[in-house]
Amino acid sequence: MSTTTYWTWTVVFDEPGTGSRISAQGETIAPADATSESVRKLLYPGLNTQLQRRYGAGYFIENLSPACQVTRK
């Protein structure tokens, strides 16, 4: 059985309408041996859903110059 751990994350990106910087923070559970890149890939679907609800169906966080920092807690 694989062990899991909490990961904290911060995503910073440009708001589509104004170009202002937006920052979102949170925690997620991922395998203890996960890489930052794999945790980012886990986060993107949920972040895309939030972004599309707010700005429209054509927006994806990967296209908005995101800076995503993921650290193990």
N, C-alpha and C positions, 0 to 999 in steps of 0.2 A: 504494500500500500504506500502510495506517495504521500509525503507530508506537505502541508501547505503553510503559508505564512502571509502576514499582511504586508501589502505594498502601499506606499503613499505615492500619489501622483499629482503633478501640477501641469496643466496644459495652458499655454499662452498662444493666442492667435489674434489676427486682425479681424475686427467685426466687418462683415460684408457691406453694410450700409454706409458706415462712417469711416472705416479704416482705423478706428480706435482699438487699442489693445484691450483684449478681454482675457481674464485669467480664471481658470476653474481648478478647484482642488478636490481631492477625495481619497478614499482608500478602496482597495480591492483585495480579494484573496486570490492567490495564485500559487502554483507549486513552488516549493522552496528552492528548487534548482532552475527556476525560470530565468530568462534573461530580460533585461529592460525592454528589448525589442519585442519579445513575445508578449510581455504584459501590455505594451502599447497596442499591439494588434488585438488583444482582448478588449481593450477600452474603446477602440474606434467605433465599433457598431453602435454602442450606446451613446457616445458623443455625437455621432452623425445623426442619430434619431432626434436628440435634443436640438441640434443645430437646424435640422430640416423642419421641425415643428415651429421654430422661431422665425426662420428666414425663407423657407421654401424648399421644394424638393431638389433643386439643383445644387445644393451646398453640401460639401464634404470637407471634413476637417483636414484631411490630407492635402487639400488644395488651397488652404488658407494660411500658408506659411506658419504652421504650428511649431512651437518649441515644446516638447514634452519631456519632462524630467520624471523618472520613475525610480524610487529608492525602496529598498527593503527595510521594513520597520523592525 
